[in-house]
């Protein structure tokens, strides 16, 4: 399959035309309008510093159904003790900064470049990107962020500075979305860590059908500034 050059106009190729690795196209920009169009069509940016913007739509797609989150006994003990505080959208910029600083196995640098950070902060300001923060002893211990359109949520990244903090953030995100009728969480690319938490693979075709149905529903387009 060819890799498409993304033009300056706000259009994307059909996501089903992505190559076998999921790469759909190269180019374009990270404007709010383009990002919203991309996410509404199951496409997301992922590239390293110094590279052109790359747009992806993998097959299969990794998703997590809210009712299928797998919680270990040790994690459940941490949740039950609740020696932490959870907030939503309180420190979005710090969460994405911490996610960008995480050293990940097999990666020499971060894909959350300064340009990506600015773009998602702008999405956050406009009510589409949201963070979950976990605080321990008054300090930020972990968190995650993602993008919500309608009742479709796409997880982007998470981090932890204390044991279990990112998993606690995920647990509260799942509860938050389940209470508001979000049927699934897009985890984008499969890895063993996500599978261990209960994620599963869905064909791209089935994912796109579900996405378009969910994205068109009235959603949660406002600040998630609530305490958990």
N, C-alpha and C positions, 0 to 999 in steps of 0.2 A: 504494500500500500504506500502511496506517496505521502510525504509530509508537506502540509500546506503552508504557504506563506500567508500569515494573517495580515490583512490590509488595515489601513488607518480607519476605514469606515467600520461601524459597529456590526460586524457579521462574523460568524464562525461556520466552518464546514459542519456537516452532519457528524455528530460525535461517533456514530457507527463506522466512520471512515478512518478512525485512528489505526495506526500500524499495530503489529502484533505485540509490541511493548506498551501500547497505550498512548504513544505520542501522536497528537493530532496535528499540531501546527506550531510555527515559530514566528514571533514578531508581535506587532500590536503594542499595547501599553497596559498600564495597571490602573486606569481610570475607574472610578466607582461604577460608571455605566457599563464598562466592558466586563468588570468582575461580576456584576449582578447578572448580566447576560450569560456569562460563562457558567456560573453556578446554577442558574435556572435550566441549563441544558446539560448538566452533568460534566462540566469541563472545569478544570482547575489549573492554576499556574504552579510550576515546580521547576526551578532552575538554580544554578549556583552563581555566585558573584562572578562577573566578567563574561557570563554567557548571555546570549539573547534570551528573551522571554520564551519559555516553552509551555505549551498547553497540552493537557493530558485528559484522556478518557479511557481508563483501563478496563479490560475485560479478562477475568471477572472483576466485579467490584466488591470491596469489603464493606459490610454493613453490620450494625449491631441493633437488634430488636430490643427495645427497653426492657421487656420482660425476660430477656435471656442473659442479662448481665450475670457473670459468674463471680461470686464473692467467696474468697477463701476464708477459712476459720480465723486466721490471724488478722485479715483485713476486717472481717466482721467485728472482731473484738475491738479493733481500733475505732471503728465507726460507733460501736455501742458505748464505748467509754466517753466519746465525744470530748476529748481533751483538745479541742480545736474550735475555730469559728469559720463559717463559710459565708462568703459574700459573692454577689454577682455584679459584674460591671463596675467594680469599685476601683480597680487598678489595672485596666486593660493594657495601657502602654507598658507598665512594668511586667505584666505577664508575657506579652509578646517579646519584650526585650530579654527576659529570662529564657524563654523558649529558644531564642536565637543563639544564646550563649551555651546551650547544652551541647556537650561533645557526644556525638552518636557513633556507634561502632560502624566502621566501614566508610565513614564520611570524613574528608579532610577539612571541610568547612561547613558553613551553614547555608541552607537555601533560603532562610528568612533574612534576606538582605536588607539594607537600610531602606531601599525603595519599596520592598515588600512591606516593611513595618509601617512606613508612611501611608501606603495604600490601605492597609487594614485598619489603621487608626482612623482614617477618614471613613471607612465603612462603619466603624464603631460609632463615630460621631453622628452618622446618619441613621443609626438604629439597626444595622444589619449584622455587625460583628459583635460577639459577646464573649465575656470571660467569666470564669469561675475561679475564685481565689480561696485558698485554705490558709488560715492563720494559726500559728502555734506560738504560745508565749508572746503574743503581740507582734510577731514578725511573719512576713509572707513566707510560707513553707512549701508551697506548690500551687499549681493551677493549670488551666488549659484555656484555649479559645477556639472559636469556630464561627461559621457564617450561617445565619438563618434567613430563609426566604419562605414566606407562607408557613407551612408546617413541615418544611424540609430543613434539616440541620446537617451541616457538613463540618466535621471536626478537623482542625488544622494541626495543632501541636499541643504538647503538654510538657511540664517540667516538674521536678521535685527537688527540694533542698533538704527535706527531712523524709525518713522512711514512710511509705504509704500515702504521702501527701497528694500525689497526682491521682492515685487510685481513689482516694476519698473525694477529690474534685470530680472525677468521672461518675462516681456513685451519685453525688448530688445533682450533677447535670442530668443524668438519666432520670432521676426522680422528678426533677423540674420539667423535663420534656414530656415524660409520661403523664404527669398531672395535667398537661396542656394539650394532650392528644396528638403528639408527634409520633407517628408509627414506626419510624426507624431513624437511626443515626448513620450518616455516610462516613465511613472510616477511610475511604479512598483506596489505599493500597494495602494488600494483605501482608501481615507479618505474624510470626508465632506469638508475640506478646499479645496482640489483639485477639488472636484465636483463643489464647488461654483465658481471656476475659469474657469469652462467650460470643465473639464476633463470628460471622459466617460469610461465605462468598455467594454472590448473586450474579447471574449473567448480566452483562451490560444492557441488553435489551429489556430484561425484566426491571432492572434498576431504573432505567430511563422512563419506563411506563409509570413506575411508582413515584419517581421524582416529579414528573410533570403533573401528576394528580395532586400530590401533596403541596407543591409550590404554588398551586393556584388557589389553595384554601386560605381563608383569613388566618393570619398568623399572629406572631408575638412581636410586632414591629414597634418596639419602644425600648427604653432602658430596662434592663433586668436587675436594676438596683435594689435587690431584695436580700434579706438575711435568711440563711438556711438554718 
